[in-house]
Amino acid sequence: MANLKGRNLISITDYTKQEYMQILELAAEFEANPRQELLKDKVIASIFFEPSTRTRLSFESAASLLGAKVIGFSNPAATSQSKGESLHDTIKMLSAYSDLIVMRHNKEGAARYAAEVSDVPLINAGDGANQHPTQCMLDLYSILKTQGKLDNLHITLVGDLKYGRTVHSLVQAMCNFNATFHLVSPVELKLPSSVKMHIKRAKLDYYQYTNIKDAVAVSDIIYMTRVQRERFSDPLEYEKVKDSCILDLATLEGCQESMRILHPLPRVNEITTDVDKTQNAYYFQQAKNGVYVRQALMAAILGIK
């Protein structure tokens, strides 16, 4: 078994396929018994320079269930950053106060830089439109739980494939499992060539569509994403594409019974609420799975498991 003690998690490619599976096995243990005071002598710094609900609270819930103390902030305006303190200095100080740092930042590459500065391990909770590796881990866990396997699946990714950091991470991870990718988006939000290169290097198949209906019947997983208003500098460009990929009951006609719908949340209008009651909807359980996966990651990185 790989030793993850002291390891950063900045990109999903920092870990191997074997290490993914190790974390997923640990997550299953924590799902069976989530309240274990394994980290009662540890301090977790939770620092969010960008808004978050599920990621921040699931990390803090995971830490609390393991008995850790949590420090940090969710509003950088209330910190010395608002006085001009550099990210370098903020991280240096927080690494003196904690055993592990969980950080979200709006700038791509900020997490990698922070990890180089920090004296303690750092987990990337999202850096701009780049990576979201812990979301990817809980996505893998959700796929494994619903499909019983990770290999040889048809994964349909829908919506904002250009700026969607969760999509970028998931594509890179699923390239380890012989996936077939179905990419559904408006032309303006297609998967970047840099991410597509991972599929090409793995010699896997991918298909591109603008209409979600064209991919529903073959899908084992439909991974919905919202079109992110905050990534657009031009409001008119956002208005042009915001309603381009909507999943409703009519669209689901002809899908496989075993197909499950995932979404990193929050949703806006890309999944209609009547879909919530179908057997295919799994996104709320997916969010709950985040607690167990983040427990597993913290316990492994801190050398407790």
C-alpha positions in Angstrom: 0.0 0.0 0.0 1.3 3.5 -1.0 2.4 5.8 1.8 0.6 9.2 1.4 1.9 10.7 4.6 3.1 14.2 4.1 1.9 14.3 0.4 0.3 17.4 -1.1 -2.8 17.0 -3.3 -2.7 19.8 -5.9 -3.7 18.1 -9.1 -5.5 14.8 -9.5 -2.4 13.7 -11.5 -0.3 13.9 -8.4 -1.7 10.5 -7.3 -1.6 7.2 -9.2 -4.5 4.9 -10.0 -3.4 2.7 -7.1 -3.5 5.7 -4.8 -7.0 6.7 -6.0 -8.2 3.2 -5.1 -6.5 3.3 -1.7 -8.3 6.6 -0.9 -11.7 5.1 -2.1 -11.2 2.0 0.1 -10.5 4.3 3.1 -13.6 6.4 2.3 -15.7 3.2 2.4 -14.3 2.5 5.9 -15.2 6.0 7.0 -18.7 5.8 5.5 -19.3 2.7 7.6 -17.9 4.5 10.7 -17.5 8.2 10.3 -17.1 9.3 13.9 -13.5 8.4 14.8 -11.3 10.7 16.9 -8.2 9.9 14.9 -7.1 13.5 14.5 -7.9 14.8 18.0 -4.4 16.3 18.4 -4.4 17.9 14.9 -5.2 21.4 13.6 -6.7 21.8 10.1 -6.5 25.2 8.4 -9.4 25.8 6.1 -8.8 28.9 4.0 -11.2 29.9 1.2 -10.3 32.9 -0.9 -13.3 32.1 -3.1 -17.0 31.3 -2.2 -17.8 27.7 -1.3 -20.6 25.8 0.5 -20.2 22.1 0.0 -16.4 21.9 -0.3 -15.6 24.1 2.7 -18.3 22.6 5.0 -17.7 19.0 4.0 -14.0 19.5 4.8 -14.8 21.1 8.1 -17.4 18.4 8.9 -14.9 15.7 8.0 -12.2 17.2 10.2 -14.7 17.6 13.1 -15.9 14.0 12.8 -12.3 13.0 13.2 -11.8 15.1 16.2 -9.5 17.8 14.7 -9.6 21.5 15.5 -10.5 23.7 12.5 -9.1 27.2 12.0 -9.3 29.5 9.0 -11.6 31.8 7.1 -14.1 31.9 4.2 -13.9 35.7 3.6 -10.5 37.0 2.7 -11.8 40.6 3.2 -11.7 39.9 6.9 -8.0 38.9 6.9 -4.7 40.6 6.4 -5.0 39.9 2.7 -7.2 43.0 2.6 -4.3 45.0 4.0 -2.0 43.7 1.2 -0.4 40.7 2.8 1.0 38.3 0.2 -0.2 34.7 -0.3 3.4 33.7 0.5 3.2 35.3 4.0 -0.3 34.1 4.7 0.7 30.5 3.9 3.9 30.7 5.9 2.0 31.8 9.0 -0.8 29.3 8.6 1.6 26.4 8.2 3.0 27.4 11.6 -0.4 27.2 13.2 -1.7 24.0 11.6 -0.8 20.4 10.6 -2.6 20.5 7.2 -3.9 23.3 5.0 -7.0 23.1 2.8 -7.1 26.0 0.3 -9.4 27.3 -2.4 -8.2 30.2 -4.5 -9.5 32.0 -7.5 -6.2 32.1 -9.4 -5.0 29.1 -11.4 -1.6 27.8 -10.0 -2.1 29.4 -6.6 -2.4 26.0 -4.9 0.9 24.7 -6.4 2.7 27.9 -5.3 1.2 27.7 -1.8 2.3 24.1 -1.5 5.9 25.1 -2.3 5.8 27.7 0.4 4.0 25.7 3.1 5.8 23.7 5.8 2.8 21.4 6.1 0.9 19.4 3.5 -1.6 21.3 1.4 -4.8 20.1 -0.3 -6.1 22.1 -3.2 -9.9 22.7 -2.8 -10.1 24.4 -6.2 -7.8 26.9 -8.0 -9.6 29.0 -10.6 -10.7 27.0 -13.7 -7.7 24.6 -13.2 -8.2 21.7 -10.8 -10.5 20.4 -8.1 -8.9 17.1 -7.1 -10.9 16.3 -4.0 -14.2 16.8 -5.9 -12.7 14.4 -8.4 -12.0 11.8 -5.7 -15.6 12.0 -4.4 -16.8 11.7 -8.0 -14.8 8.6 -8.5 -16.2 7.2 -5.2 -19.7 8.0 -6.4 -19.2 6.4 -9.8 -17.7 3.3 -8.1 -20.7 3.1 -5.7 -23.3 3.4 -8.3 -21.8 1.4 -11.2 -19.9 -1.2 -9.1 -16.7 -0.4 -11.1 -14.7 2.4 -12.6 -13.4 0.6 -15.7 -14.8 0.7 -19.3 -17.6 3.2 -18.6 -19.3 5.7 -20.9 -18.9 9.1 -19.1 -21.0 12.0 -20.5 -19.8 15.5 -19.4 -22.2 18.3 -19.9 -22.2 22.1 -19.8 -19.2 24.2 -19.0 -16.3 22.0 -20.1 -14.0 25.0 -20.8 -13.9 26.5 -17.3 -15.2 23.6 -15.3 -12.3 22.5 -13.1 -14.3 19.5 -11.8 -14.5 18.3 -15.4 -10.8 18.8 -16.1 -9.9 16.7 -13.0 -12.4 14.0 -13.8 -11.3 13.5 -17.4 -7.7 13.2 -16.3 -8.6 10.6 -13.6 -10.9 8.5 -15.8 -8.2 8.2 -18.4 -6.8 5.6 -16.0 -9.9 3.5 -16.3 -10.4 3.1 -20.1 -13.4 5.4 -20.2 -15.2 6.5 -23.3 -16.0 10.2 -23.1 -19.0 12.0 -24.5 -18.5 15.8 -24.4 -21.7 17.9 -24.6 -21.4 21.7 -24.6 -22.0 24.8 -26.7 -19.1 25.5 -29.1 -17.9 28.4 -26.9 -17.5 26.1 -23.8 -15.8 23.0 -25.4 -13.2 21.0 -23.4 -9.8 22.7 -23.7 -7.2 21.1 -26.0 -4.8 20.8 -23.0 -7.3 18.5 -21.2 -8.3 16.7 -24.4 -4.6 15.7 -24.8 -4.9 13.4 -21.8 -7.6 11.5 -23.6 -5.5 11.3 -26.8 -2.4 10.2 -25.0 -4.4 7.4 -23.3 -5.6 6.4 -26.8 -9.2 6.6 -25.7 -12.3 7.5 -27.6 -14.2 10.8 -27.2 -17.2 12.2 -29.0 -18.4 15.8 -29.1 -22.0 17.1 -29.2 -24.0 20.2 -28.7 -27.3 18.4 -27.8 -27.3 16.3 -24.6 -30.1 14.1 -26.1 -27.6 12.6 -28.5 -25.6 11.0 -25.7 -28.2 10.0 -23.1 -28.8 6.4 -24.3 -25.2 5.3 -24.2 -24.3 7.0 -20.9 -23.4 5.1 -17.7 -22.8 8.5 -16.0 -24.1 11.9 -16.9 -22.0 14.6 -15.2 -23.8 17.9 -15.3 -22.2 21.3 -14.7 -23.5 24.8 -14.5 -22.4 27.5 -16.8 -20.4 29.6 -14.4 -21.3 33.3 -14.6 -18.2 34.3 -12.6 -15.9 33.0 -15.3 -17.2 35.4 -18.0 -15.8 38.9 -18.4 -18.6 39.7 -20.9 -22.2 39.3 -19.5 -23.6 39.1 -23.0 -21.5 36.0 -23.7 -22.8 34.4 -20.5 -26.4 35.2 -21.5 -25.8 33.6 -24.9 -24.9 30.1 -23.5 -26.4 30.0 -20.0 -29.4 27.8 -21.0 -27.7 25.7 -23.6 -27.6 22.4 -21.7 -30.7 21.5 -19.7 -31.5 18.1 -18.3 -35.2 17.4 -17.8 -37.5 14.4 -17.6 -38.1 14.4 -21.4 -34.4 14.4 -22.1 -33.9 11.3 -19.9 -36.2 9.2 -22.0 -34.3 6.2 -23.3 -31.6 6.2 -20.7 -30.3 3.1 -19.0 -31.8 2.1 -15.7 -28.4 2.0 -14.1 -27.4 5.4 -15.4 -26.7 8.0 -12.6 -26.6 11.7 -12.8 -23.8 13.5 -11.0 -23.3 17.3 -10.5 -20.6 19.0 -8.4 -23.2 21.6 -7.3 -24.4 24.3 -6.9 -26.9 23.9 -9.7 -28.8 26.8 -11.2 -31.3 25.6 -13.8 -29.3 22.9 -15.7 -31.2 20.1 -14.0 -34.9 20.6 -13.5 -36.2 19.8 -10.0 -38.5 17.0 -11.4 -35.4 15.0 -12.2 -34.5 14.9 -8.4 -37.2 12.3 -7.8 -36.0 9.8 -10.4 -33.8 6.8 -9.6 -31.1 8.3 -11.8 -30.5 11.4 -9.7 -27.5 10.9 -7.4 -26.1 14.4 -6.9 -27.2 15.0 -3.3 -25.7 11.6 -2.2 -22.6 12.5 -4.2 -22.2 15.6 -2.1 -22.6 13.6 1.1 -19.9 11.2 -0.1 -17.5 14.2 0.0 -17.3 13.9 3.8 -16.0 10.3 3.7 -13.5 11.0 0.9 -12.1 14.0 2.6 -11.9 12.1 5.9 -9.9 9.5 4.0 -7.6 12.1 2.4 -6.8 13.9 5.7 -6.2 10.7 7.6 -3.9 9.3 4.8 -1.9 12.6 4.4 -1.5 13.0 8.1 -0.3 9.4 8.4 -3.1 8.2 10.6 -4.4 5.6 8.1 
